[in-house]
Each structure stands twice: as C-alpha cells, then as structure tokens.
Amino acid sequence: MNPRVKKVVPLPDYKLHIEFINGEMRVYDCTDILDFGVFKELQDKNYFQLAKVVDGTVAWPHGQDICPDTLYSDSRPPDYA
C-alpha cells in the first residue's frame, strides 16, 4: 500500500503538487483523465483549483477523487514533472 495524501496544491496546467504522509513531495498530471466521465468537470480551471485532501486522497466538491495509490504510482518528483 502506498502512502496517503497529506497536502495538495493545485498547479497550473492541471497538475497537483502533493505531499504524502511519508514526507515525499510529488507532482501528478491530471491531463490524461480530463476527457473521462465525471472528471470532465475538472477542465474548468476554477473548479480544478478546489482540490483538497479528503480521507488521504485528493477530491473535489462534486465527488470526483483519485485513488491515492494512483496518485503515488503515476506521479513524479517535482524535479521531473
């Protein structure tokens, strides 16, 4: 099991700067999910900025969330993102 999310900061270009509970900082690029189902709403940049940590993962007000395992395994250290 990968670490859970401690803090998230939405970045420009649909990226998330994430701090995990183990202290690691990583960047997750959301552009690959923006055309699918409930995630289409994230195309609104103002709405995307409403990302917050809920129960160890990243979520938005209308119920969209991304599995913390996906956030960890598909993200990169900030130097490589």
C-alpha positions in Angstrom: 0.0 0.0 0.0 1.3 3.4 -1.0 1.3 6.4 1.4 -1.7 8.6 1.7 -2.0 12.3 0.8 -1.3 14.8 3.5 -1.5 18.1 1.4 -2.3 19.1 -2.1 -1.7 22.3 -4.0 -3.3 22.6 -7.5 -0.8 23.9 -10.0 -1.3 25.5 -13.5 -1.8 23.1 -16.4 -3.9 20.6 -14.4 -1.1 19.4 -12.2 -1.3 18.7 -8.5 1.7 19.2 -6.1 1.2 16.5 -3.5 2.8 15.9 -0.1 2.4 12.4 1.1 2.3 11.3 4.8 5.8 9.8 4.4 7.1 13.3 3.6 7.6 12.7 -0.1 6.7 15.6 -2.5 5.4 14.6 -5.9 3.6 16.1 -8.9 0.6 14.3 -10.5 -0.5 15.4 -14.0 -4.3 15.2 -14.4 -4.4 16.0 -18.2 -4.9 12.3 -19.1 -8.2 12.0 -17.1 -9.9 15.3 -18.1 -11.9 13.7 -21.0 -13.4 10.9 -19.0 -16.8 10.8 -17.2 -17.0 12.8 -14.0 -13.5 14.2 -14.5 -14.6 16.3 -17.4 -15.7 18.9 -14.9 -12.1 19.4 -13.9 -11.5 21.1 -17.3 -12.9 24.2 -15.6 -9.7 25.7 -14.2 -11.5 27.4 -11.4 -13.1 24.2 -10.3 -9.8 22.3 -10.6 -8.4 24.7 -8.1 -10.9 23.5 -5.5 -8.9 20.2 -5.0 -8.5 19.3 -1.3 -7.4 16.4 0.8 -10.2 14.1 1.9 -9.5 10.9 3.8 -6.0 10.6 2.5 -6.7 11.3 -1.2 -7.4 14.3 -3.4 -11.1 15.2 -4.0 -13.3 17.9 -5.5 -16.6 19.2 -4.2 -18.8 17.3 -6.6 -17.4 13.9 -5.6 -14.5 13.4 -8.0 -11.5 11.8 -6.4 -8.4 10.0 -7.5 -7.1 6.8 -5.7 -4.1 7.6 -3.5 -2.3 4.6 -5.0 -2.7 6.1 -8.5 -1.6 9.5 -7.3 1.6 8.0 -5.9 2.4 5.5 -8.6 1.6 7.8 -11.5 3.3 10.9 -10.1 6.9 12.1 -10.3 9.2 14.0 -8.1 8.9 17.8 -8.7 12.3 17.9 -10.5 11.0 15.5 -13.2 7.3 16.5 -13.5 
